[in-house]
Amino acid sequence: MVFESFTAAAAVVLTSIFVLAFIFGAVANKTNFCTMGAVSDWVNMGDLGRMRAWLLAIAVAMLGVILFEIFGMVNADGAFPPYRSPQFRWIEHLLGGLLFGIGMSLASGCGNKILVRVGGGNIKSIMVLLIIAVIAYFMINPFPGTSHTLYSTLFYPWMNPLAINLGNQQDLGSLVAGTEHGAIARLIIGLILAAGVLFFIFKNADFRRSFDNILGGVVIGLMVVGAWYVTSQAMIDDGFGGQNTLNEYVQDWDFLADDPDARPAEAAPWSAQSFTFINPMGQSLRYVGSGFDSAVLYIGVMALVGVILGSLFWALVTKAFRIEWFASVRDFVNHFVGAILMAFGGVLAMGCTIGQGITGISTLALGGFLTFASIVFGAALTMKIQYYKMLYEDEASFGKAFLTSLVDMRLLPGKLRKLEAM
């Protein structure tokens, strides 16, 4: 897709992302595609149905990205955020994933589910969305009158020295075969991984009969691939016989563009990318706070709006739209704390259950796999602790519930069990 101006290219990309996100939101609502629900079903009931749907979305996205990359139809190397950066910030993925997993368990849903619930009339999720938006914004942007962000103040001084320079990009293909042969290696590794995941998913007869789980996994995966394709393929004719990506065009705006006043605030958010929802919440807050200035209308903002409206559409069509408020003070506190943890965790890990768990893994980035594992662990541990606290009410201390949960997860020997399951 080659355009004569940035305005035309941006309009097509933003509209395309909105359409993809609208479908994403409608299907997520219709199929109850929920990554937190997937962990909850597994931990509390031993049901892997929705977990298999999540894995199906991962496999579809992975296959789409590695195949499209081979044919030059997707460029994930210069993505926003930089999933394949040689700097492997393992502590950020690990801690961020844990915080996000704990937070989404307290707040009753991941970033995507929050948007789906907002569209369905859940006012609790609006509060969660606003809290995440404020924290995510100040994790990236400085406080007024200063050069300091939440990230630079709380995390950078001690996390940055722990980063590991891998020498090559951190995707599995580049780590195994180097940059020169990384694309071929990614293809081989991706095909093997996807085949293994698909075998695990579809060997289960119940899942093969579950239309909604299959629909949710396939469509969500395809929407992630679609966003990668649209944002990678939009090119602008520079008038000198060459073509520039949207990111490159914004960087060279003074040299290439005719209208200096229409320049976007930053170039990075116009890089190739796909769905993620925590940082876009901060972007959306900035867009609204700016008085809807087009200079800060980014792809992530359109993705967020599209998912909400897609979910709203399905809720209205099926007459499932319901206003929901907090059931108790404790419910409010849980959502409040969960939102804070999700905001910090999602930004640190450069993505949520969708942004890293599907989009990040689709690039075969090491950080995506670590974040995914950390989110699942954090959520599962929190749900186990909640189970024992509910079961024993005031009789069980947090320490006893914590130790027993680790025993249940086979991370501690059975002799350290403090509470009996019922």
N, C-alpha and C positions, 0 to 999 in steps of 0.2 A: 504494500500500500504506500504509494508515493504521493505526497501532497505538495502544493505550491507554497503553502504558508503554515506557520506554527498554529495559527488560530484554527484552520481547517483540520489539521491533524489532531490537535487536542480535542476538538469537538467530537470527532469520530471515535477517538479512544475513550473519552469520558462517557459518551453515549453507549458504546459497546460494553464497557465495564458495568454501567448501570443495568443494562439488559441481562448480562450474565449474573450479576448479583441479585437481581429481581428473581430470576429463575432459582438461584441458589436459596434465597430466603423462602420462596414458596415451597420448594421441594423439601427443605429442611423442616419446615412446619408440617407439611403433609405426612412425611415419613417418620417424624420425631427423631431425626438424625441429631444425636446429642453425644458428644464425646465424654462429658461427665457422666451422663446416663449409661454410657457403655461401660465405664469403670464401675459404676454403682451396681449395675446388673451382674457384673462378673464377681465383684467382692461380696455382695449381699445375697445373691441368689444362684451364683454359679452359672449364670446365663451369658453366653458369649455372642448372642445374636447381634447386638448393636456394636460390640467390639469388632466383629467380623465386618460389619458395614463400614466402620472407620478404616479398617485395614484394606477393604476393597477400594475405598476412595484413595488411599495412599498408593495402592498398586496401579490403579488407573492413571493417576497423576504422574507417577514415576515412569510408566510406560510411555505416556504421551510426551513428556519432556525429553527423555533420552532419544526417542525416535525423531521428534521434531528437531532436536539439536543436530542430529546427524545430517539432516537435509537443510540445515541453515534456517529453519523456520522459528526457532526459539534461541535466545541468547541469555543464558542464565549466569554467565561469567561476571557481567557487570551489573548484577541485579541490585535492586533496592528492597530490603536491606541486603548487604553484601554477604550472602550465605556462604559463598566459597572463599572468603577471605583467607589468605595464608595465616593470619593471626587467629589461632584457635583459642578463644577465650573460654576455656572449659569451665572455669569457676562461675562465669556468668550464665552459661547454659545449665549447669548443675543447680546452682542456687536459684536462678530465675525459674527453672522448671519446677523445682520443689515448692517455691512460693506460689507459683501459679496453680499448681495442683491442689495445694491446701486451700488457696483462696477460692477456686471455683467450686470446691466442695462446700465451703461455707456460704457462698453466694448463689448456690443452686444453679450453676451453669458456667460454661466457658464464654469467651468473647462472642463467638457466633451465636450461642444459645441466648445470650443476653439480648442481642439484636432481634432474634426471632421472637422472644418473649415480649419485647417492647412492641413489636408489630401485632402481637396477639392481645395487647391490653394490659400487660403486667407492669404496674407502676413501680413495683419494687426494683425491677430491672432498669427503669429510668434513673433511679437514684444511683444504682451501681454504675451505670453508664456515665453519669456525670462525675462521679468520684474518680473513676478510671481516667476520664478525659482530662481532668485537672492535673492529676499526678503524672500521667503520660506526657502532657504538654510540658510541664516543668522538669521532667526528666531529660528532655531534649533541649528546651529553650530556657535561656537565662531568666532569673528573677528580674523584675523591673529595676533599672538603674545599676545592675551588676553584670558581671560576666560569668556568674556561677549558676549552674543547674543543680537539680537534685542529684543527678548522676555524678557530676564532678565533685560535689561536696561529700556525698555519702559512700560512693563506691569506687570511683576511678583511682584514688590514691593507693588503695590496697589491692584492688583487682587487676589493674593494668600490669604490675610486675609479674603476675602469675600467668599471663598469656604466653602461649607457646608459638614461636614462629616455625611453621612446618616447612618453609622453603618453597613448597608448591601450594596450589589451591587445596583446600581441605576436603574437596569431594573425593569419594572413594576411588574414582578412576584416576585422578591426578596423583593421589597418594600411592597407588599401586604401580602406575606406568609412567608417571611424569607428565608434564604439561603437553609435550609433543604428541603423545599417544593417549592422552586423557580421554578424549571423546570416544574412541573405540573401546577403551577399558570401561568407561561408564556404560556403554551400550551392553557389553557382555555382563558386567556385574548387575546392572539394572534388570536385564532379562532374567538372570538367574534368581535374583531376589524376588522379582515380581511373580515369577513362576512358582516359587516356593510359597509365597503369601497366598496366591490364588488357589493353590492346591489345598492349603490349610483351610481356607475359607469355604471352598465348595465341596470338600469331602464330607461336610456336615449336611445331612439330609434335611434337617429342619431349616437351615439357612437357605437351602436351594428352593424351599417352598415359601420363603418369606419375601413376597413381592416388594413390600415397602423397604426392607433392609437392602435389597439388591438395587432397587431404584435409587435410594438415597446415596449409597456408596458410589454407584456408577455416575450419577448426575453431578454430585459434588466433585468427584475426581475430574470429570470432563470440564466443569466450570473453571477449575484451577488451571487446567491445560489451556482452556480458551483465553483466560486472562494473560497467561504467559505469551500466547501467540499474538494477541492484539497489541500488547505493549512492546513486543519485540519487532513486529513487522511495520509499525508506523514509521515512515521515513519522510524527510522533507528535502525537496530539491533546493540546493543552495544557490542555484543560478550560475554556477561556475562549472557545471558538468559533474558535480558530485552529489552525494546524498548523505544526510546526517540523521542520526536518531534524534528523538526529542530532547534527550539529555545533552547530546553534543550541540544541538542548535541553541539551547538555552545558555550553555557555557560560552558560545561564540556569538551571543546575541548582538553585541555592539557592532560586530563585523558583518553579520548575515541579515539581521532583521531591519525592516523599514520603520517600525514603530517602537521607539525606545520606551514609551510609557506602558506598553503592554507586556513587558518582560515579567515572567514568573519570579517569585521571591527566591526560589532555589532551583537548582538543576537536578539534584539527586532524586527527588520524588518523581521525576519524569523518566527514570530508568526503567528497563524491563522489570516486571514484577508480577506477582499474582496475589491471591487473597490472603490477608492478615488483618486483624481487627483491633489490636490494642493501640498501636501507634496511630492508626487512622482516627481513633476516638479523640486523641489529642489534636490531630490535624483538623478535625471537624469543629472542635471548640475554637481553634484559632480562626477558622473560616467564619464562623458565626460572630465571634468577637470582633473581627475586622470589618463588620458590616457587609459581609458577603462579597469581599474583595476577590475578584477573579484571579489575582496574583497568587493567592493561596488556596485556590480550588484544585485539589490534587486528586489523583486516581483513588487513593484510599477513602477520601470523602464520598465519592460517588459509590464506591463499594459498600460503605456503611449505610448510606441512604437506600441503596437498591435492596439490600437484605431486609431492612425494616419494612419497606413498602411491599416487597414480595411476600413477606410473612403476613402483613396486614391484609393483602389481597386474598390469600388463602383463608385466613381467619374469617373474613367477611363472606367469602363464597360459601364456606362450609358452616357459617353461623356459629363459629367457635370463639369469636371475639368475646373476651371476658375481662372486666376490670378486676385486678387482684391487688390487694394491699397486704401489709405485714400482719401476720397472725398474732404476734406478741412482741414485747420489747426484746426478748431474746432473739427472735427472728430478725428484727431490725439490726441488732448488734452484730449478728452473724453475717448479714449481708454487707454491713458497713466495713467490718474488718476484712471480709473476703474480697471486697472491691479494692481495698488498699493493697492487699497482698497480690492480687491479680495485676494491678497496674505496675507495681515495682517488678514483679516477676516477668510479665509479658515484655516489658521494655528491655530488661536485662538479658533475657533469652532471645531477643530479636524476633519474638513471635509467640503465638498462643497454640492451642491444639490444632488450629487450622494453619496459622502462619508458619509454624515450625513442624507440627505433627503431620501436615500434608504438603504444604508448599515447600517448606525447607527440605523435607526428605525427598521430594520429587527431584531436587537438584543433586541428591546423594551426598549432601553436605554432612560432615561428621557432627556438626553442632545440632543439626536437625534430629539425628538419632538420639543424641544425649539428652536433648531437651524433651523429646517424646518420652523416653524412659523415665526421666525425672518427674515429669508431669503425672504420669500414670502412678509412679511410686508415691508421690506426695498426696495425690487424691486417694489412693487405696489406703494408705496409712491413716489419713484423716477420717475416712469412712469407718475404718475398723475401730478407731478410738471413739468415735461418736456412737457406734453400736454398743460398746461396752459401757460407756457413760449412761446411755439410755437404759440399758438392760439392768444395771445395778443402781441407777439413780445416784443418790448421795453416798452410797456405800463405797463406790470405787473412786479412788483418787486418779488424777491425770497420770501419775507415774505408773500406777498399776495397769491402767488401760493401755498406756504406751508400751510397756514391756510385754504385755499379753498380746498386743497387736503384732509386735515384731516376732513373737513366737509363732503366731498364726501364719505369718508371712515367711516362716522358716529362716529368719535371719538371726534368731537366738535359739539356744537349746531349750527343749521342752521343760527342763527343771526350773527355768526362770519364769514359768507361767504363774501369774498371780490371780487370774480370774478364770472361771470355768465358763465355756460357752454353753448356751442353752438352745 
